Amino acid sequence: MAPMTRNRGIPHPSLPRIWLPDSLLATYYSQRSTPSGLQITESIMISPSAGAMPGVPGLWLPEHISGWKTVTSAVHVKGGIIYAQLCHHGRVALPQFTGLPTVSASATPWSTDEKYPYPPPGESSRVHLKDYPLAELSREGIETTIQEFVTAAQNAKEAGFDGVEIHAGNGYLLEQFLASGVNKRTDKYGGNPENRCRFVLEVTEAVGRAIGTQNVAVRMSPWGVYNDIFDEDRFETWSTLCKGLGKLGGLSYVHFVEAREDERAAWENSWGNGRETEFEWVRAALGDVPVFSAGIWDKDTVWGAVECGRVDGCVFARWFVSNPDLVER
């Protein structure tokens, strides 16, 4: 089951803008558990600065850990496996929710009229993201963020999660570093693909050292345009990232969000050489790391996808929301 934001956390009793997992989330994940079936949680914020979307729980307080223990226990009772997806929103976060300045790979203005999904405190309607100033994440901030990912991963293990999935897609902070259209840095974290991939690789390596590389996965969306992501040469960027992840050795899996038809026009010119969504280049770069794929499967296409070797796992999202018994069905 793919990670899907559900906005079902409950407010912290004394701390503003912080939400906790509770028995409702435990019921939700338990209903969708199957023996040896893998579930990946909704995006979990790694720190107060990472984002504070209403109802989205974090994983930095003792109350977070105890709440998530309720969830993991409910899944394990049914023999299921559950990974925590760890996320930092970067420039998609609003200061009214986080109480902190908004950071990104660079202070690159939004080129779209995208709006934040919810009206922030003090507003009666949604607001344009481009109306809020951005700050380039400092070198000190990069080190702090890496440690926040590590701490959240350690908290996840304490909470009973079987592993973590690092969210490096959907236009959030890690993908903001990857994409040349957003990352305009001139230090070792910007410029060529190797530099733009450095932050993601450092986060992944540090988390692996902390909880075991075999317990760490990475999610990415090489073809995605959500949250104003654009890149001059997507194949070069994401193949470089995959080669770097492959060199780390022993990752649990790499999880791809496949291209939707409505995204194709936005990225096909930057993909190059007719390369599309097949995974030969991915497997060559990743080596033995399992490849998971989400976003294109249905009741007809899923059969044989693993057996023929195209992918090692087919991941479903929306169908799981309305069908807790999707696997049986």
Secondary structure as UniProt FT lines:
FT   STRAND          10..11
FT   TURN            16..17
FT   STRAND          19..20
FT   HELIX           23..31
FT   TURN            35..36
FT   STRAND          38..45
FT   HELIX           48..50
FT   TURN            54..55
FT   HELIX           62..77
FT   TURN            78..79
FT   STRAND          81..87
FT   HELIX           90..92
FT   HELIX           95..98
FT   STRAND          103..104
FT   TURN            121..122
FT   HELIX           129..131
FT   STRAND          135..136
FT   HELIX           139..158
FT   TURN            159..160
FT   STRAND          163..167
FT   TURN            170..171
FT   HELIX           173..178
FT   TURN            180..182
FT   TURN            188..189
FT   HELIX           193..211
FT   HELIX           213..215
FT   STRAND          216..220
FT   TURN            222..223
FT   TURN            226..228
FT   HELIX           234..248
FT   STRAND          253..257
FT   HELIX           261..263
FT   HELIX           264..271
FT   TURN            273..274
FT   HELIX           280..286
FT   TURN            287..288
FT   STRAND          291..294
FT   TURN            299..301
FT   TURN            303..309
FT   STRAND          313..315
FT   HELIX           318..322
FT   TURN            324..328
//
